[in-house]
């Protein structure tokens, strides 16, 4: 007997004992971006959450009333420069909502902005629901903090977060709070805004390298990068000792990803997906090998716009009540309603999306000119709201690592050979030779990063370093919250503080120093700044309108 019998009409029937296979769930149609929007909004909210968390933990000691570079003093100086008035010129120089508030309690303002940002970001992250009002609030709050943050907020990823967040505003309906707002499908113009962003980020990073340090052209930059990057992690310790041919291969891969792969997105849907996968994998490798704040996490976000619903569908459950099933139902409805009249609000939305596209195109003109210029500059904004910006990273590579080690002593005479100098430890930057490099990404220790820059400059170029020394002399708890170890905790504050300049190198895995528990070896270069005490700093502080700290 055959395994199958024929029904009338020629259809095959399963033989008894052979149950029919369950039908495959219907697949999502390519070309729509409902799931893409959900992933983009949640990812953006997650990065906002991290950024506002960093702000809440660190703003007061950095830019608060007792901060190293007080925001209130910054705004007062700007107001004085603009003849005592807060008008368009002052606002366009530093767009911040803080202009319109009472500065008498700056710490409360900074905390309020950070907490409000945390609350809104958490809501969007958890629920997946957002509208233009919430996303605008996040963008305006962070813009306000950046523009009073001075050098502490001078990193390229601050502007990148603002541009990414600005795009997120136009992904959302104006008022409705829903994961899948039926009458506000994600605009292809906005999706291409994200793709344009990742194209500029990667191509800008690649071009600045080719035009910058010759080691990128000679394929030798990775010989130095792992050891000299701002805040290395333990993986970098081992990656640094890779053979020369592997470092050359890494550099070639970097050039391929940054200079060739960005053009994949213009070669159709499949190549666009390949582009997205390669960019995300590249950022994962960078996260694993270094602590570059939330930069690499943030760079993944616009790469997600390379995927449509069909390519993201496998990441979502197919159960009836879940998002994927609802998107399938909406796609079926869209097919049935093709050609029918749209609600009046949809036409308004189309006008808004086209206006958005025109704005991005207009603001991109100086950015494109800069991108193709032989004098390309990176991490620069050509508009005060930082809507469209230039990007780039590691155009030049430092070939040796220098560190500023801050020390204090209780000795009355800093020049006494018998004086005992004790070292302060920062949260993450190298100091103690036996302390393991840290894993902190996507979190960001702003002081540690600025100490890396200060180490290959002078203290005259970084006056806040002397302000830091003064606050350590006073044992000020706000600034000490930025430190990992205070050798004078629970004791009388130091009488003198100084900065020493050292050259640091990774120890060799399996070598003598590593066997002794040392991750680093170092050699003294000389003094970075001379011993200072509170009495001697009074004139220096008053000239800069910094309050002279009193010892605790």
C-alpha positions, 0 to 999 in steps of 0.5 A: 500500500502506498504511503499516501492516498489521493483525494478527489481533485488530486490533492495528497492526503497524509497516511494514517499515523503520519500527522500533518506538519504544523504550518510555518508562521507567516513571514513579515514583508520587507520594506516596512520599519515598525520593528526597526522603530521600536529597536531604534527608540529603545536603543536611543533611550538606553544610551540617554539613560547611561548619559544622564546617569553619568551626569547625575553622578558626576555633574556636581563635582565637575560643573556644580557650585563647588565643581572644578569648572562651575557652570554658574561661573561659565554662564555669568562670564558669558552673560557679562561678555554679551553685556549682561543680557540673555538674548539670541546671541548668548543663547545661540552661543550656548543653547541651554534651558538653564539660561531661563532658570534661577542659578542660585541653586545650580546643583539642584538644577543639574540634578533635576535635569539629570533625574528628569532625563533618567525618568523619561529615558527609563519609561521609553526603554521599558515600555517601548512607547515614545512620542515627539514630546518625550523625545524632544524633552530628552534631547533638550535636557541633554543639550542643556547639560552639554552646553554648560559642561565645557571641557567635560562635555567636549567629546564627539559622542555628546554631539552624536547622541544629540543627533541620534536623539534628534532623529528619534523625535521624528520617528514618533507620533506627536502625541500618541504613546504606543509601540505601534501607532497605527497612523504614524508609520516610520518614515523612510526619510527618517530611516535614511536620516539614520543611514546618512548618520552612520555613513558620515560617522564611519567615512569621517573616521576612515578619512581622518585616519588616512589623512592624519597619522602616517601610521594608519597608512603604514599599517602600524597604528595598532602596534600602539593603540591598545597601550596608549588609548585613553582607558585600556581594559584587561583585553587590551593588555593581551591584544597589545602583545599580538604579532605585528602581522595581526596588528597590520591585519587589524588596521586593514580591516579597520580601513575596509569597515570605515572606507568601503563598507559604508557604501554598501547601503546604497547597493540595495536591501541585502547589501544594506543588511550586510553593512548593518551586520558588519558595522555592529560586529565592528563596534562589538570588537571595539567595545571588547578591546577598550573603554570608549565610553558609550561611543561604540554602543551609540554608533550601533544605533544608526546601523540598526536602520539598515534592517527592516521588519523582515530582517528583524522578525526573527528577534521577536516572538510570533505569539498572537499578542506580541509585537511581531504578530501585530505588525503582521496584522498591520501589514495585511491591513495596509495591503487591503487599504492601499489606494484608500483615502488617508486621515488628514493627519497623515498628510500633515505628517508627510509635510513634516517628514519632507521638511525634516529631510530638507532641513537635514540636507541643508545642514549637511552641506558644510558637513559634506564639504568638510568630509571631502576637504583635505583639511578635514576637522572631526567632532565639530558642529556647524550649528548651535543645536548640533543637529548634523555634525562631523565625526572622527576618532583617533586621527593621530595615535600617541606612540607612548603613554604618559600619566599624571600621578597626583600625590599628597604629603603631610610633611611641612616641607615639600622639598624634604627628602624624607617627606612621604608622598602618597598617591591618589587613585582615579576610578579607572585610569592607570595609576597603581601598577598592580591594579587590573585595568577596568571594564566600564563601557558604556559608563564614562569617567569624565575626569579620567579621560581629561587626565589622559589628555592633560598628560600630553599637555601642560597644566597651564593648558588645563588649569582645572588640574590645579583646581583639582589639587586645591580641592584635594588639599581641602579633602572636599567630598564632592571632588573626592567622589570622583576618586577611587582612593584617597590616602588621607581619608579619615586623616588630616588633609595633606599640606602639599599636593603635587603632580608627577609625570610618568611614562607607562607601559604594559608589562609583558604577560608571563614576564617578570613584572606580570609574575609580580602582579604588575599590569604596568611598568613605569618610569618617572619623566619629571614634575608635572606641576610643583608642590602647592598648598592652600595658602599659595593657591589663594591668589591663583583661585581668586584670579579665576573667580574660584572659591578658595576651599577650606580644609575639612 
